[in-house]
Amino acid sequence: MTNDAVVRLTGVHKRFGDFVALEKLDLEIQRGEFLTLLGESGCGKTTTLRIVSGFEEPTEGAVYLNGELANGVPPHRRRVNTVFQNYALFPHMSVGDNVGYGLRFDGVGRRERRRRAAEMLARVGLEDKIDNAPDALSGGQMQRAALARALIKEPEVLLLDEPLSALDAKLRKELQLELKRVQRQTGITFIYVTHDQEEALVMSDRIAVMESGKIRQLGSPDDIFERPHSRFVAEFVGASNKLDGVVRETAGNTVQVALPSGERLSAMAPPTGTLDVGTAVRLVIRTQQLRIEDDAVAPAENLLNATLADVIYLGVDRKLELHLADGQRIELEERGDRLPADLSERIGRSIRLQVPQDAVHAFPSGA
Protein backbone atom coordinates (compact mmCIF):
# COMPACT_ATOMS: atom_id res chain seq x y z
CA MET A 1 0.00 0.00 0.00
CA THR A 2 1.34 3.45 -0.86
CA ASN A 3 2.16 5.85 1.96
CA ASP A 4 -0.79 8.15 1.24
CA ALA A 5 -3.43 5.42 0.87
CA VAL A 6 -6.16 5.93 3.46
CA VAL A 7 -8.42 3.09 2.23
CA ARG A 8 -7.41 -0.21 0.68
CA LEU A 9 -9.67 -3.10 -0.31
CA THR A 10 -7.90 -6.35 -1.13
CA GLY A 11 -9.72 -9.28 -2.73
CA VAL A 12 -13.05 -8.09 -1.32
CA HIS A 13 -15.86 -10.48 -2.17
CA LYS A 14 -19.44 -9.97 -0.98
CA ARG A 15 -22.35 -12.38 -1.36
CA PHE A 16 -25.96 -11.97 -0.31
CA GLY A 17 -27.23 -15.55 -0.49
CA ASP A 18 -26.59 -16.68 -4.05
CA PHE A 19 -26.13 -13.13 -5.34
CA VAL A 20 -22.54 -11.93 -5.79
CA ALA A 21 -22.51 -8.17 -5.13
CA LEU A 22 -18.72 -7.74 -5.26
CA GLU A 23 -16.21 -10.06 -6.89
CA LYS A 24 -12.56 -9.99 -5.76
CA LEU A 25 -12.45 -6.20 -5.62
CA ASP A 26 -9.07 -4.47 -5.27
CA LEU A 27 -9.11 -0.71 -4.71
CA GLU A 28 -6.68 1.77 -3.17
CA ILE A 29 -7.82 5.32 -2.35
CA GLN A 30 -5.33 8.08 -1.63
CA ARG A 31 -5.54 10.57 1.23
CA GLY A 32 -7.28 13.78 0.19
CA GLU A 33 -8.64 12.24 -3.00
CA PHE A 34 -12.12 12.67 -4.49
CA LEU A 35 -12.88 9.22 -5.87
CA THR A 36 -16.20 8.36 -7.50
CA LEU A 37 -17.73 4.91 -7.86
CA LEU A 38 -19.72 5.13 -11.09
CA GLY A 39 -22.10 2.55 -12.48
CA GLU A 40 -25.64 1.38 -13.03
CA SER A 41 -27.94 0.25 -10.22
CA GLY A 42 -26.89 -3.11 -8.81
CA CYS A 43 -23.24 -2.86 -9.90
CA GLY A 44 -21.89 -2.90 -6.33
CA LYS A 45 -21.27 0.83 -5.67
CA THR A 46 -23.28 1.14 -2.46
CA THR A 47 -22.12 -2.26 -1.20
CA THR A 48 -18.52 -1.04 -1.55
CA LEU A 49 -19.40 2.09 0.42
CA ARG A 50 -21.08 0.09 3.18
CA ILE A 51 -18.07 -2.19 3.49
CA VAL A 52 -15.75 0.81 3.91
CA SER A 53 -18.10 2.28 6.55
CA GLY A 54 -18.41 -1.00 8.46
CA PHE A 55 -22.16 -1.41 7.95
CA GLU A 56 -21.39 -4.54 5.91
CA GLU A 57 -18.60 -7.07 6.37
CA PRO A 58 -16.92 -8.67 3.35
CA THR A 59 -17.59 -12.35 2.77
CA GLU A 60 -13.92 -12.64 1.83
CA GLY A 61 -11.01 -10.22 1.59
CA ALA A 62 -9.58 -7.43 3.72
CA VAL A 63 -10.38 -3.77 4.39
CA TYR A 64 -7.56 -1.50 5.57
CA LEU A 65 -7.98 2.03 6.97
CA ASN A 66 -4.72 3.93 7.40
CA GLY A 67 -2.86 0.68 6.93
CA GLU A 68 -4.67 -1.10 9.76
CA LEU A 69 -7.00 -4.05 9.22
CA ALA A 70 -10.59 -2.86 9.72
CA ASN A 71 -12.46 -6.15 9.30
CA GLY A 72 -14.77 -6.50 12.29
CA VAL A 73 -14.26 -2.91 13.48
CA PRO A 74 -17.74 -1.41 14.10
CA PRO A 75 -18.80 1.78 12.26
CA HIS A 76 -18.59 4.06 15.33
CA ARG A 77 -14.92 3.15 15.80
CA ARG A 78 -13.96 4.10 12.24
CA ARG A 79 -13.14 7.73 11.38
CA VAL A 80 -15.61 7.47 8.53
CA ASN A 81 -18.90 9.37 8.10
CA THR A 82 -21.67 9.00 5.53
CA VAL A 83 -23.95 11.50 3.77
CA PHE A 84 -27.13 9.83 2.53
CA GLN A 85 -29.60 10.72 -0.19
CA ASN A 86 -32.44 11.32 2.31
CA TYR A 87 -30.49 13.79 4.54
CA ALA A 88 -31.60 12.01 7.80
CA LEU A 89 -31.94 15.27 9.80
CA PHE A 90 -33.80 15.10 13.11
CA PRO A 91 -37.03 17.13 12.63
CA HIS A 92 -37.36 18.06 16.34
CA MET A 93 -33.90 19.69 16.47
CA SER A 94 -32.69 22.99 15.06
CA VAL A 95 -30.24 22.95 12.16
CA GLY A 96 -27.41 23.86 14.56
CA ASP A 97 -28.28 21.07 16.97
CA ASN A 98 -28.45 18.61 14.06
CA VAL A 99 -25.00 19.61 12.87
CA GLY A 100 -23.46 19.42 16.33
CA TYR A 101 -25.30 16.27 17.39
CA GLY A 102 -22.38 13.86 16.94
CA LEU A 103 -20.14 15.96 19.19
CA ARG A 104 -22.34 15.14 22.20
CA PHE A 105 -20.90 11.62 22.24
CA ASP A 106 -17.39 13.05 22.39
CA GLY A 107 -18.19 14.97 25.57
CA VAL A 108 -18.24 18.38 23.85
CA GLY A 109 -20.28 20.95 25.81
CA ARG A 110 -23.33 22.73 24.38
CA ARG A 111 -21.64 26.13 23.93
CA GLU A 112 -18.68 24.58 22.09
CA ARG A 113 -21.00 22.43 19.94
CA ARG A 114 -22.88 25.54 18.86
CA ARG A 115 -19.65 27.41 18.07
CA ARG A 116 -18.31 24.57 15.95
CA ALA A 117 -21.70 24.04 14.28
CA ALA A 118 -21.77 27.73 13.34
CA GLU A 119 -18.29 27.47 11.81
CA MET A 120 -19.25 24.41 9.78
CA LEU A 121 -22.55 25.94 8.63
CA ALA A 122 -20.64 29.03 7.46
CA ARG A 123 -18.40 26.75 5.42
CA VAL A 124 -21.43 25.40 3.51
CA GLY A 125 -23.18 28.79 3.25
CA LEU A 126 -25.85 28.24 5.93
CA GLU A 127 -24.57 30.43 8.78
CA ASP A 128 -27.92 32.25 8.99
CA LYS A 129 -29.92 29.01 9.32
CA ILE A 130 -28.45 27.75 12.60
CA ASP A 131 -31.70 28.24 14.58
CA ASN A 132 -34.07 27.14 11.81
CA ALA A 133 -36.01 23.89 11.87
CA PRO A 134 -34.99 21.41 9.15
CA ASP A 135 -38.41 21.60 7.49
CA ALA A 136 -37.82 25.32 6.89
CA LEU A 137 -34.92 24.47 4.57
CA SER A 138 -35.02 23.76 0.86
CA GLY A 139 -33.80 20.41 -0.44
CA GLY A 140 -30.42 21.86 -1.34
CA GLN A 141 -30.08 23.52 2.07
CA MET A 142 -30.93 20.26 3.84
CA GLN A 143 -28.24 18.50 1.88
CA ARG A 144 -25.72 21.19 2.88
CA ALA A 145 -26.75 20.77 6.52
CA ALA A 146 -26.28 17.01 6.25
CA LEU A 147 -22.82 17.61 4.77
CA ALA A 148 -21.93 19.98 7.63
CA ARG A 149 -23.07 17.39 10.19
CA ALA A 150 -20.87 14.74 8.56
CA LEU A 151 -17.83 17.04 8.37
CA ILE A 152 -17.97 18.44 11.91
CA LYS A 153 -16.49 15.24 13.37
CA GLU A 154 -13.50 15.67 11.04
CA PRO A 155 -13.63 12.19 9.52
CA GLU A 156 -10.67 10.91 7.57
CA VAL A 157 -13.05 9.56 4.93
CA LEU A 158 -16.46 10.91 3.93
CA LEU A 159 -18.78 8.55 2.06
CA LEU A 160 -21.49 10.10 -0.11
CA ASP A 161 -24.22 7.79 -1.43
CA GLU A 162 -25.93 9.58 -4.35
CA PRO A 163 -26.49 12.66 -2.13
CA LEU A 164 -27.74 14.89 -4.97
CA SER A 165 -30.06 12.50 -6.79
CA ALA A 166 -33.27 13.95 -5.25
CA LEU A 167 -32.48 17.51 -6.36
CA ASP A 168 -33.46 19.30 -9.56
CA ALA A 169 -30.91 19.58 -12.37
CA LYS A 170 -29.94 23.24 -11.74
CA LEU A 171 -29.39 22.73 -8.02
CA ARG A 172 -27.46 19.52 -8.62
CA LYS A 173 -24.96 21.38 -10.81
CA GLU A 174 -24.52 24.08 -8.17
CA LEU A 175 -23.96 21.57 -5.36
CA GLN A 176 -21.55 19.50 -7.45
CA LEU A 177 -19.20 22.49 -7.51
CA GLU A 178 -19.92 23.23 -3.84
CA LEU A 179 -19.02 19.69 -2.77
CA LYS A 180 -15.78 19.80 -4.75
CA ARG A 181 -14.90 23.16 -3.19
CA VAL A 182 -15.53 21.86 0.34
CA GLN A 183 -13.51 18.72 -0.36
CA ARG A 184 -10.53 20.75 -1.53
CA GLN A 185 -10.74 23.12 1.43
CA THR A 186 -10.96 20.38 4.05
CA GLY A 187 -8.58 17.89 2.42
CA ILE A 188 -10.86 15.05 3.54
CA THR A 189 -10.98 11.94 1.36
CA PHE A 190 -14.36 11.75 -0.41
CA ILE A 191 -15.73 8.49 -1.80
CA TYR A 192 -18.76 9.38 -3.89
CA VAL A 193 -21.38 7.06 -5.40
CA THR A 194 -23.38 8.03 -8.48
CA HIS A 195 -24.88 6.64 -11.67
CA ASP A 196 -24.60 10.07 -13.34
CA GLN A 197 -21.63 10.14 -15.74
CA GLU A 198 -21.53 13.93 -16.05
CA GLU A 199 -21.51 14.30 -12.26
CA ALA A 200 -18.58 11.90 -12.01
CA LEU A 201 -16.60 13.69 -14.73
CA VAL A 202 -17.15 17.14 -13.17
CA MET A 203 -16.29 16.29 -9.56
CA SER A 204 -13.73 13.50 -9.44
CA ASP A 205 -9.97 13.20 -9.20
CA ARG A 206 -10.41 9.56 -10.22
CA ILE A 207 -13.36 7.44 -11.31
CA ALA A 208 -13.89 3.72 -10.78
CA VAL A 209 -16.37 2.50 -13.40
CA MET A 210 -18.16 -0.56 -12.01
CA GLU A 211 -20.17 -3.35 -13.60
CA SER A 212 -21.45 -6.59 -12.04
CA GLY A 213 -19.43 -6.19 -8.86
CA LYS A 214 -16.14 -5.46 -10.64
CA ILE A 215 -14.14 -2.34 -11.46
CA ARG A 216 -13.92 -2.20 -15.24
CA GLN A 217 -11.64 0.84 -15.35
CA LEU A 218 -10.02 3.13 -12.79
CA GLY A 219 -8.52 6.43 -13.85
CA SER A 220 -8.78 10.19 -14.15
CA PRO A 221 -11.89 11.67 -15.81
CA ASP A 222 -10.00 12.35 -19.05
CA ASP A 223 -8.59 8.79 -19.09
CA ILE A 224 -12.06 7.32 -18.66
CA PHE A 225 -13.64 9.59 -21.27
CA GLU A 226 -10.90 9.73 -23.91
CA ARG A 227 -9.17 6.36 -23.46
CA PRO A 228 -11.79 3.75 -22.52
CA HIS A 229 -10.39 0.26 -21.99
CA SER A 230 -13.56 -1.63 -22.88
CA ARG A 231 -16.72 -1.34 -24.89
CA PHE A 232 -18.76 -1.13 -21.66
CA VAL A 233 -16.82 1.89 -20.40
CA ALA A 234 -16.85 3.57 -23.81
CA GLU A 235 -20.61 3.21 -24.17
CA PHE A 236 -21.48 3.97 -20.54
CA VAL A 237 -19.48 7.17 -20.00
CA GLY A 238 -20.67 10.08 -22.10
CA ALA A 239 -23.11 10.36 -24.98
CA SER A 240 -21.80 8.37 -27.93
CA ASN A 241 -22.57 7.05 -31.39
CA LYS A 242 -22.31 3.32 -31.97
CA LEU A 243 -21.53 2.02 -35.45
CA ASP A 244 -21.00 -1.58 -36.55
CA GLY A 245 -18.34 -2.61 -39.02
CA VAL A 246 -15.58 -5.10 -39.92
CA VAL A 247 -11.81 -4.70 -39.55
CA ARG A 248 -10.10 -4.54 -42.97
CA GLU A 249 -6.56 -3.42 -42.01
CA THR A 250 -4.46 -3.20 -38.87
CA ALA A 251 -1.47 -0.95 -38.16
CA GLY A 252 -0.05 -0.75 -34.66
CA ASN A 253 -2.69 0.65 -32.33
CA THR A 254 -5.08 1.61 -35.14
CA VAL A 255 -7.43 -0.32 -37.41
CA GLN A 256 -9.28 0.44 -40.64
CA VAL A 257 -12.95 -0.47 -40.31
CA ALA A 258 -15.35 -0.92 -43.21
CA LEU A 259 -18.95 0.15 -42.56
CA PRO A 260 -21.95 -1.49 -44.28
CA SER A 261 -22.23 1.69 -46.39
CA GLY A 262 -18.81 0.92 -47.92
CA GLU A 263 -17.11 3.84 -46.19
CA ARG A 264 -14.05 3.28 -44.02
CA LEU A 265 -12.99 4.81 -40.74
CA SER A 266 -9.63 4.69 -39.03
CA ALA A 267 -10.11 3.88 -35.32
CA MET A 268 -8.13 3.27 -32.16
CA ALA A 269 -7.76 -0.41 -31.23
CA PRO A 270 -8.44 -1.50 -27.63
CA PRO A 271 -5.49 -0.92 -25.25
CA THR A 272 -5.65 -4.61 -24.30
CA GLY A 273 -6.01 -7.46 -26.78
CA THR A 274 -5.82 -7.33 -30.56
CA LEU A 275 -8.26 -7.00 -33.43
CA ASP A 276 -7.59 -9.23 -36.43
CA VAL A 277 -8.64 -8.55 -40.01
CA GLY A 278 -12.20 -9.80 -40.48
CA THR A 279 -13.25 -9.16 -36.87
CA ALA A 280 -16.73 -7.68 -36.43
CA VAL A 281 -16.42 -4.57 -34.28
CA ARG A 282 -18.46 -1.88 -32.60
CA LEU A 283 -17.17 1.67 -33.09
CA VAL A 284 -17.87 4.18 -30.32
CA ILE A 285 -17.66 7.89 -31.23
CA ARG A 286 -18.48 10.74 -28.84
CA THR A 287 -21.27 13.01 -30.08
CA GLN A 288 -19.18 16.09 -29.19
CA GLN A 289 -16.20 14.93 -31.28
CA LEU A 290 -17.87 14.83 -34.68
CA ARG A 291 -17.58 17.95 -36.85
CA ILE A 292 -19.24 19.15 -40.02
CA GLU A 293 -16.58 19.24 -42.74
CA ASP A 294 -14.91 22.57 -43.36
CA ASP A 295 -14.02 22.52 -47.08
CA ALA A 296 -11.06 24.83 -46.46
CA VAL A 297 -9.35 22.38 -44.10
CA ALA A 298 -10.91 19.07 -45.10
CA PRO A 299 -8.92 16.02 -43.95
CA ALA A 300 -7.85 13.40 -46.44
CA GLU A 301 -9.61 10.58 -44.61
CA ASN A 302 -12.11 9.72 -41.88
CA LEU A 303 -15.05 11.38 -43.55
CA LEU A 304 -18.63 10.18 -43.37
CA ASN A 305 -21.47 11.10 -45.69
CA ALA A 306 -24.77 11.49 -43.87
CA THR A 307 -28.25 12.88 -44.40
CA LEU A 308 -29.29 15.58 -41.93
CA ALA A 309 -32.60 14.48 -40.39
CA ASP A 310 -33.15 17.12 -37.71
CA VAL A 311 -31.60 20.02 -35.79
CA ILE A 312 -32.61 20.18 -32.12
CA TYR A 313 -32.26 23.43 -30.16
CA LEU A 314 -30.54 22.99 -26.75
CA GLY A 315 -29.93 26.62 -25.86
CA VAL A 316 -26.24 27.31 -26.49
CA ASP A 317 -25.79 23.89 -28.11
CA ARG A 318 -27.48 22.14 -31.01
CA LYS A 319 -27.97 18.41 -31.47
CA LEU A 320 -27.97 17.13 -35.04
CA GLU A 321 -29.63 13.83 -35.93
CA LEU A 322 -28.18 12.21 -39.06
CA HIS A 323 -28.58 8.98 -41.03
CA LEU A 324 -25.81 7.14 -42.87
CA ALA A 325 -26.43 5.53 -46.25
CA ASP A 326 -26.73 2.09 -44.61
CA GLY A 327 -29.46 3.33 -42.23
CA GLN A 328 -27.30 3.62 -39.12
CA ARG A 329 -28.27 6.67 -37.05
CA ILE A 330 -25.75 9.06 -35.48
CA GLU A 331 -25.84 12.30 -33.51
CA LEU A 332 -23.58 15.34 -33.39
CA GLU A 333 -23.58 17.91 -30.60
CA GLU A 334 -21.96 21.31 -31.05
CA ARG A 335 -22.24 24.94 -30.00
CA GLY A 336 -24.69 26.76 -32.19
CA ASP A 337 -22.23 29.54 -33.09
CA ARG A 338 -19.81 26.94 -34.51
CA LEU A 339 -22.34 25.51 -36.95
CA PRO A 340 -23.30 26.86 -40.41
CA ALA A 341 -25.96 29.55 -40.12
CA ASP A 342 -28.14 27.89 -42.77
CA LEU A 343 -28.03 24.43 -41.15
CA SER A 344 -31.80 24.17 -40.62
CA GLU A 345 -32.29 24.73 -44.34
CA ARG A 346 -30.15 21.64 -45.07
CA ILE A 347 -32.50 19.14 -43.42
CA GLY A 348 -33.00 16.25 -45.83
CA ARG A 349 -29.76 17.01 -47.65
CA SER A 350 -26.38 15.29 -47.51
CA ILE A 351 -23.51 16.67 -45.46
CA ARG A 352 -20.01 15.39 -44.74
CA LEU A 353 -18.66 14.78 -41.26
CA GLN A 354 -15.10 14.86 -39.98
CA VAL A 355 -14.34 11.99 -37.60
CA PRO A 356 -10.99 12.44 -35.76
CA GLN A 357 -9.18 9.10 -35.60
CA ASP A 358 -8.42 9.39 -31.89
CA ALA A 359 -12.14 9.95 -31.19
CA VAL A 360 -13.10 6.56 -32.67
CA HIS A 361 -12.65 3.49 -30.46
CA ALA A 362 -13.07 -0.03 -31.84
CA PHE A 363 -14.06 -3.04 -29.71
CA PRO A 364 -15.04 -6.60 -30.64
CA SER A 365 -18.78 -6.78 -31.22
CA GLY A 366 -19.24 -9.53 -28.66
CA ALA A 367 -17.18 -7.84 -25.91
N, C-alpha and C positions, 0 to 999 in steps of 0.2 A: 504494500500500500504506500502511495506517495505521502510525503510529509504533510501536505496540506489537505489530505482527504479527511473529511469529517464523517462521511457515511460510506460504508462498503458492504455490498451484498455479494456473497460468494456461493455459487451453486444453489441459489434459493429456489426451492420447489414448493408449490402450495396446491394441495388438493382439497376440494370440498366433496366428499363422497367419491363418485367416479369422475367428477369434473376436475380437470387440471387447469387451475387459474394462472399459475406461473410455472414455467418449465426451465429449470437450471439457469436461473437468471444471475448474471454477473454485472455489477454496476458499481462504479466508484464516483463519488460526488465530492468536488473540491470545496474547501472552506471559502465562504463568500460568493459562491456561484449561484446563479439563477438557472436551474435546470428544469426543463419541462418534460413531463411524460405525456406524449401525444398519441392518440389512437381512438379507434371506434369503441363504442360501448361493449364491455365484455372482454376487452383485450388484456386486462390485468393491471391497469393504471392504479385504480383505487386500492386494489389488494396490495400492490407494492407500497403505497403510502401507509396503509394500515400496518404492514409489517415493520416499516421504519418506526412508526409511532408506538408500537407495542400492543396495539389492539388486536392484532393477529400474530400468531407464531408460525414460522415456516414449518412445513412438513419435513423438509430436509434443508440443509444448507446453513450458513452462518450470517449473522448481521453484526457488523462492527460499527460502533460510534466512538469517534476519537481513538480508534485503534483498539478499543476494548470490546470484547464479546458482549453483545447485548441480548442474546437469546435468553428468554426467561425473565428479563428485567421488566417490571411492570411500567406502564406508561408514565405514572407520576414520578418515577425515579429517572426518567430520561429528560434531558434538556431539549425537549421537542414539543412544540405546540402546533395546533391544527386550526385552520380557518375553514369553516364549512360553508356550503352553499346557502343554508337556511339561517345563517347568522347566529342562532341560538343565544340571543340576548334575554336576560331575565326581565319580564314585563313589569314586575313590581319594584324594580330598582331604577334609579336614575342612570343616565348614560355614564356619569362619572363613577358611580358605584359598580356598574357593570365592568368598566374598564379596570378598576382597581381590585376587583373581586378576588383574583388569584393571589394577591399579595397578603390577604388575610391569613392564609395558611403558612405564610413565611414569618408570621409574627409582626408584620408591619402595622403600625398604629394608624388610626383613621385619618389624622391630619397629614401624615406622610403619604398615605394612599391617595388622598385627594390631590396633593401637590404633584405626585408622579403621574396620576391620571390626567391632570391638566396639561402637563408637559407632553404626554403622548398624544392627547387629543389635538394639541396645537400642531404636532408633527403631521397629522392627517387632515388638518384643516377644519377641525370641529371644536375649537377652543370655546366657542360661544354656546355649545350645546351640553355642557357638563351637567347642568341641572335638569335637562329635559328628560321626559319619559321616552323610552325607545319607540313607542307608537307615534310619537310626534316627528320622527325622522323619516326621510324618504328612503327608498331602497338602497340608493347609493350611499347615503349617510349611515345607514345601519351596517353596511358592509365595511365602511371605514371604521366605525366603532368596534366591530368585531376584530378588525385588523389591529387596532390599538390595544384591545384586550389581550390579543395573542402576543404582541410585541413587548408589553410592559414587563413581562417576566424575563425578558432578555434571553430567549431560547437560542441555542446554537443553531437549530434547524427549525424553520417554519414550513409546515406542510399546508398546501392550499388545494382543496378538492373542488374544482370547478366553481370558485367563489363568485364569478361574475355571470354565470349562466342564466340567472333569473332577471337580469337587468336588460333594459332596452339597448339597442345597438349604439346609440350616441353616448350613453353613459358608460357602456362597456369600454369604448375606445378611450374615454377620459380616464377611467380607473386603471386601465392597462398601463398607461404612462405614469399614473400616480403610484401604482404598486412598484414599478421598476425604479422610480425615484426613491421611494422609501427603502427599497432593498439596497440600493447603492449607498444611501446615507448611513444605514445601520450596519452594513457589512454582514448581515445575517444570511446564512445559506437558505435559499428558497427552493423548495421542491413543489412544482406546480403541476396540477393535473388538468388537462383540457382535451376536448375533441375538436377544437377550433384551430385550424391550421394557421390562419392569419394571426390569431392571438399568440400562438407559439412563436411565430417568426418575429413578431414585434417585440416580445418581452424577453426572450431567452438568451443566455450565454451559450447554452447547448440544449439540444433537443434529442430525446430518446423516442424514436418512432416505434410503437409497439403493435404487435399483431399476435393473437392467439397465445398470449402469455410469454412472448419472446420479444427481445429488442431487435428490430430489423435493421436499424441504423442509428448510430449515436454520433452527433457532430454539431458543429456550429450551424446557425440558420442558413448561411449561404452554402455550406457543404450539403445540407439536406436538400435545399431547393435547386441548386445548380449542378450538383454531382450525386444524384441518387444512385444507390448501390443495387436497387432491385426495382422490378416493375411495380410492386406494391407501394414502395415509397414514392416513386415517380408519379404514380396516379393519385396517391392519397394527398400529397402535400402540394397545394396550389392548383388553380384551375388549369386544365391541360386538354389538348387535343390528342386523340388516340387514333392512329392510322395503322392498318394492317398491310404487310408486304412480305417480300422474300429477299433474303440476302443474295446478291449477285457477285459482289467482289469484297475482299477484305484487304486491309492495309494497316498494319499496326493496331492502333486503338480506334480505328474508324472502319465503317462498312458502307458499301453502296447497296441501297435497298430499292428494289423495283416495286412500285405500287400497281394495283390492278388497272389503273388508268394508262400504264405504260411509262409514266414519269419515274424519275429516279431521284432519291435524296441521299446525300451523304450524312451519316449519323455516327454518334459516339457509341462504341461497343460497351458492354457492361464492364465495370472495373474488375470483376471476378468472373472467371469462366471465359469461354470463347464462343464465337458465332461462326459456324462453317457456312460455306456457299450452299445455298439451297434451303437454309433454315427459315422457317416461317417465324416472323417477328412482329412484335407490337412496337410501333414508334410512339413516343410520348413527347409532345411539343407544348411548351407553355403558351397560353393565349397571349400573354404580354410580349412574347419574343418574336412573333410574326410581324412582318412589315409589308405594306403595299409597295411594290417596286417603284423606285425612283429611276426613271429612264436615264438620268444624267450619270448615275453611279451604279448602274445595274451590275450585279455580280455575274460571273460567267456560269455559275451552276447553283444548285439548290433553289430553283424556282418552281413554283406550283401555279398552274392555271386553275382558276376557280370562278364560279358564277356567284355574284353577290346576291344573296337572298333577302337580307334585311339589314337595316341600321337601327340600333336600339340606343336611345338617349339615356345616359347614366350621369347626367350633370356634367362634370368636367370631362369624363371619359365617354367613349362610344364603344359599343360592342357590335361587331360585324358578324353576321351569320353567312357562311359561304358553303357551296357544294362543289366537290370535285367532280370530274367527268365520270368517275366510276360510282358516284352516288354517296361516297363518304362525306360526312358533314364535319366542318371545322368552324372554329370561332377565333376572332382576333379582337383584342382589347387594346385601345390606344387613346391617348388624350385627343380631344376633339380638334384642338388647334394644330395638331400634327398630321391631320388627315386632309385629303383634297376637299376644297370647299364645295365641290359639286357632287360629293359622294352619293347623296340620296338620289340624285338623278341617274346614277349608274345601276340601280337595282335591276336585276335581270340580265345585266351585261357581264362579260368576262373581264376579270382583272388578274394581274399576276402578283404573286406573293414572294417575298424574300424569306428564306428559311435559314438562319445562321446554323452552320454545321454543329457548333457546340451547344445549340439549344435543342438538338434532336437526340434523344436517347433511345437506343434499340435494346429490346429484351426478348428472349424466346417467348413465343406466343403462349406456351403452356406454363410459364414460370409464375 
